[in-house]
Amino acid sequence: MHVDIVSAFDDLHALKDNWNEVYAADPEGNYFLSWHWIARWLERRASWFVLAAKRQEGDERYVAFLPIRLHVEFEEWQGLVNIVRLGGTPYAGYNGVLTRPEDAEAALGAFAGCLQTFNWKHFDLDDVYMSAERLKAFQAAFPASEFSRRKVPRRPHITADGENIDHDIYVYVPLGEDFETFLNERMGGKTRRNARKALRDLVAPENELRMTHVTPETMERDLEIFYEMWNVQWGERQPRYGKFILDNSRHMLPACIENGTVFMPILWHRDKPVATFISFLDPYRKSIMCFLGSRDLTFRRSISPGFMLHCYNLRWAIENGYRIYDMGTGNYSYKNLFGSENHVVEKLQISTLTGRNIGDRLDPRSLGIAMHQAVHFFRNENLAAAELCCRQILAADDAHAQAGALLAKIEAARRPKPTGDPEAHFSAAAERHRAGDLNAAEAGYRDVILLKPDHFDALQHLALLLLQKGDLHGAAACVDRAIEAKPTSASAYCNRGNILALLSNFEEALRSYDRAIALDAGHAIAFNNRGNVLRRLGRQNEAVESYDHAVAIEPGYAQAVKNREAALKEMAPA
């Protein structure tokens, strides 16, 4: 079995048809591994990967897929460690692997082997939906001589009514082919009577109740109804959690509705919405999964709106050919009213026995996230943690420019504030710069800036030094401070244009060159570099004009002459 690691959206989208084939073939697949869900979800995620398995390297089609994400966490005694999580965590109801059934054992072993080429301390299998056979085979592929396996206990949940909820238990209701038969066989006498009354109440004119279904045309209105009611009912209790749910729902739900995989009835009393459920439809497994619900807590009836909606959903599901009504996590007692059954879906974790990352270093694919963590610590004046992060990043990539630059800032911040003449410090730093001792020069320039924060030459030279070291964002920040110190400097604006061009911010680079030229109409370098950016934007005529200005100012400007000739060749008809 051969495994490819997909990490680019173009490559992921090329897998769509193949993915849908495997999804349709896998009886253990679930809605949260469907193509339209996972592709949409990963759009806003960082450091995602899809492991794609084929039987042999030369095969055209893949037989299994495993979406994952690579995280970084900081531990006080160890520093940064990597954690691999399943791709849909933490918004999806279920996570897992897609595989053709006949390839399951080989694919799971191949995925485990591929995962061991990443550098991580923990592999979290949250809400993993697999048969016991598949899960056992997958875990066994992580040798006990190197890895430990454990169940991760969920946080206790005791409701306001005193129910002790076990969120390892997922509840579902098997459905039949006929709603009346379902009522008679699955529900107790009292619940059956209440269900029939609830459905009669929905159509009794005197109750002034009605039900609508979301459509792409009503989606914007209907989702806003849900967001508002959900936030009042749940989000205001836990604002951070509420924001997470609402932000991700706003991203995911519209695409799912347009795809036709959302069933969202809204219960209205007169012209006021009073309750709604969002459920996902999986026609391959003939299942409907309750995902989120909300209601107006001020609306009260003898039969609750929630019970009424469940009865309505169950009838609709049976009439439309669905055979499983999945009520999701938690063994709440009300779910037993509908003749439910359950299965266990646990949180599991595989960890290295060493208690450190595989290979005892950060995964190179996570250094961007690690750098964000280092910068966060630095900005919050936790220099020890920031330094540890930088050194870990440099241990994984000794040429990492941002980590090296931040480490220099940390060392400068720890030094006692310099004393003496800023000009003497600047001269010494410039001499070190000319000699190629960039680290000593950088420390010297920063000493000057500590003594005199608006020292234009030190800021300008530090920007150029950081540019040499590849720290484009640091260079941009320095040159902006230089411009604040001396707004009439054409050279500073030209340098700013150069840095922005390297950052591919071409329009802003043009504005910087234009400002340099406005301050100094004889700035040949600004004209030449402006021409380079215009060529990148496909504006060859303007580029040639800019090169002409550069050559007119300095007739011996060989680079401008060469650039002009190249632009003219690009304009020539093929």
Protein Blocks (a to p, Z undefined) as FASTA:
>chain_A
ZZdddfbfklmmmmmmmmmmmmmmmmkbcfklgfklmmmmmmmpghiacddddfbfklmb
dcbdcdddddddddfknopadddddfklckbmbdcddddfklmmmmmmmmmmmmmmpccf
bdcdehiacdfklmmmmmmmpcfklpccddddddddddfkopacdfkbccdddddfbfkl
mmmmmpcfklmmmmmmmmmmmmmmklopacddddfklmmmmmmmmmmmmmmmmmmmmmml
mmmmmmmmmmmmmmmmmnopaccddddehjacfbdcdddddfknopacdfbdcddfkbcc
fbdfklmmmmmmmmmmmmnopabdcebeajdfklmmnopacddddddddddfklpaehii
acfklmmmmmmmmmmmmmnopaklmmmmmmmmmmmomklmklmmmmmmmmmmmpccdedj
fklmmmmmmmmmmnopaklmmmmmmmmmmmmmmlmklmmmmmmmmmmnopaklmmmmmmm
mmmmmmmbmklmmmmmmmmmmnopaklmmmmmmmmmmmomklmklmmmmmmmmmmnopak
lmmmmmmmmmmmmmmlmklmmmmmmmmmmmpcZZ
